[in-house]
Amino acid sequence: DRASAPETLSRDEAEERAQILQDAAALKQLAVDYLHPELAVVTTDPNACGRNYFSRPSAEGNDESQDEEWEQERASILQDMRLMKQLAVDYLHPELPVATSDPTACGRNYYSRPSAEEYDEKDEERDLILQEMKQLKQLAVDYRHPELPVKTDGFATARNYFTRPSALEQVAVEDAEEEARIRQDLKLMKMLAEDYLHPEKPVKSCAGARSYFDRASADGHADHIHTRKESIDAAADNDNAFAYHEQVLGLVSGDHDDHDHSEQFDMDMDEDLQTFKDNLRAMAPNPQQPKDKKGAVANGGEGEEEGNLSRSPSSIMLFELAGC
């Protein structure tokens, strides 16, 4: 009751204020339940329970007689909806097989039933149209799928298109032979053109070949045949130019193949070698001597200066062969 104490609410105002806050909390809870229906119902009262809105005693049509009529009507509506769904599935999916749970169920042909109408000319025309449609379908399948095998009757036969009696006249034997010869010439010309334009291609042949220069009938073939032993002896004595040439190339160094010439040829070449040596002597030119040194040369070369020598190793060999 002091003068500085804050003003207090009366009892009525306090109760009204508490009521307003409680209403605001309830409104907030309703707003949360409306915006978030996925939230579970939370309650702190273990004795709280609920009831079905449609089966409550105060609901409309809760009478027993009315309830039975409603149930029958509902079951009829559900059955009709189930049949309509089945018809829709059968219409949209004709590839599905017919499913039935009755093992004794059977069917009959609509057109061949006993109560069907008799066939008349229109029915025969219908059968003809169906037969033609079947043949057209078979032709379309054969055209679109040439990879399929040909299905035919085992008794079916065929004839050759080219040997039939009504076939065109065949080519004469002479004309056919001429045509074959021309085709053969064209093939050879084509092969020659390919060999000329593509020399890098290997030669494809099973025929054998020999060297043109080493054949037995070649000119001078026998003059070039010599044995290893004769070449070595001649090279050691420096008796002819051919053996000297072999010595320079190292052919007489002892490094030779397993198959020696002496094993392949057993020929006497003394006469041929002598002829070759005579030819070399005849072709060797006489050395030119200076006029002021003729006497020195005639005297055995005593007066010749050492710096004026003009003889090469090859000329020395030729001079020796010529008997100088």
WOCOR-V410093 format. One record per pair of residues at least 6 apart in sequence whose C-alpha atoms are under 7 Angstrom apart, sorted by the first residue. I is the first residue (numbers start at 1). J is the second residue. D is the distance in Angstrom with one decimal. If there is no record, write none. Layout:
i->[I | I]
j->[J | J]
d->[D | D]
This chain:
i->[55 | 61 | 214 | 223 | 226 | 227 | 227 | 227 | 228 | 228 | 228 | 229 | 231 | 232 | 234 | 234 | 235 | 235 | 235 | 238 | 240 | 246 | 281 | 281 | 284 | 284 | 296 | 296 | 296]
j->[62 | 67 | 221 | 272 | 269 | 261 | 262 | 265 | 260 | 261 | 262 | 262 | 243 | 252 | 240 | 243 | 243 | 244 | 247 | 244 | 277 | 252 | 321 | 322 | 318 | 322 | 302 | 303 | 304]
d->[6.9 | 6.0 | 6.9 | 6.9 | 6.9 | 5.2 | 5.1 | 6.7 | 7.0 | 5.6 | 5.9 | 7.0 | 5.3 | 6.0 | 6.6 | 5.5 | 4.5 | 5.3 | 6.1 | 6.1 | 6.2 | 6.5 | 5.9 | 4.6 | 6.3 | 6.6 | 5.9 | 4.9 | 6.2]
